[in-house]
């Protein structure tokens, strides 16, 4: 047994399964790029107060799940638990909000939350996110949701659905909050839940315990107490989603795990994953930039879980990503042949062909087994007789069909066989 293992709750992706991980991440990123979003690379850790203020001190993320530590200068820093607060900090710091609006950005990478590891829910989670900042337009809300929906569909996923609601705005949230607190004070809740109800009553609606959910059956819902403006915004979002062909269902009891959401709020779920069905989600956050010291600008975004989505692909029996390590596997028989194929591999790679070589002096049988394991379409075999005749043997591994390729036009011949 090895002396060292990966930390608990930290997934690792390695070939051939890592091809699926890359395919999911790229599908999300490509959908964002095609909608005009530019890439932003964020720090892995930030000032702890950024997340305390931006995410919300009453959230489980901040109060229970953050990896927080003092650096060597005595400053409190935190491994990023989510992406939106960091994006907003960067936009403010670099003045991106002083130019053309909306600012449209996407990011990808690892985020960190200290929670109980479960299938597809890790302490180091991988996400792709987008943020559209500076314009309060229902059509932009619909665009953000449609980007995610398209990415899931391009992967071949069919069992996902998007749940939608509105969490109101500054004109209707306070009155609803008071009404909800009044309702909750009349329930026989445990002490900790009572404290949560006073601090952030919306969080109580997210309680997963059956006995609490039963008590909340008649709780007032935000969608029934929207201001005229918030209601109109919500209706327009739904109309745009219908126009875009995005199927959705309304879930008035939805509560996201972060405090900054307002108005449009959504979650993508996949029932094939059981109780932990969420694979991505997001919403609008109209007061976040001002809370972090910037302009009074609105924004909307999402975070899509790469780990969770990869599980959804597996549940649906989808093989995503090219698990082949190369297109062509070179098999040299002898040192002279090896030198020639090393040169040819360089030329093929420069031409965009993925190439590997049987290093280490493998015999023909061992080299051909390695070629099969590589997932290559062709084996390019070169021996002493081939050198004398001026041609190599190109064997299609799936069919066994073999053809000769002239050594003086090797790159062109292999590319032609590959259909490139």
Secondary structure, DSSP 8 states (H G I E B T S, - for coil): --S----TTB----TTTHHHHHHHHHHHHHHHHTTT-EE----SEEEHHHHHHHH-TTSHIIIII--EEE-TTS-EEEE-S-SHHHHHHHHHHHTGGGSSSSEEEEEEEEEE-----BTTB-SEEEEEEEEEES---HHHHHHHHHHHHHHHHHTT--SEEEEEEE---TTTHHHHHHHHHHHHHTS---HHHHHHHHHHHHHHTT---HHHHHHTTT---GGGG--HHHHHHHHHHHHHHHHTT--EEE-TT---SSTT-EEEEEEEEEGGGTT--EEEEEEE-TTHHHHTTS-S--EEEEEEEHHHHHHHHHHTT---S---S-SEEEEE-SHHHHHHHHHHHHHHHHTT--EEE--S---HHHHHHHHHHHT-SEEEEE-HHHHHHTEEEEEETTT--EEEEEGGGHHHHHHHHHT-
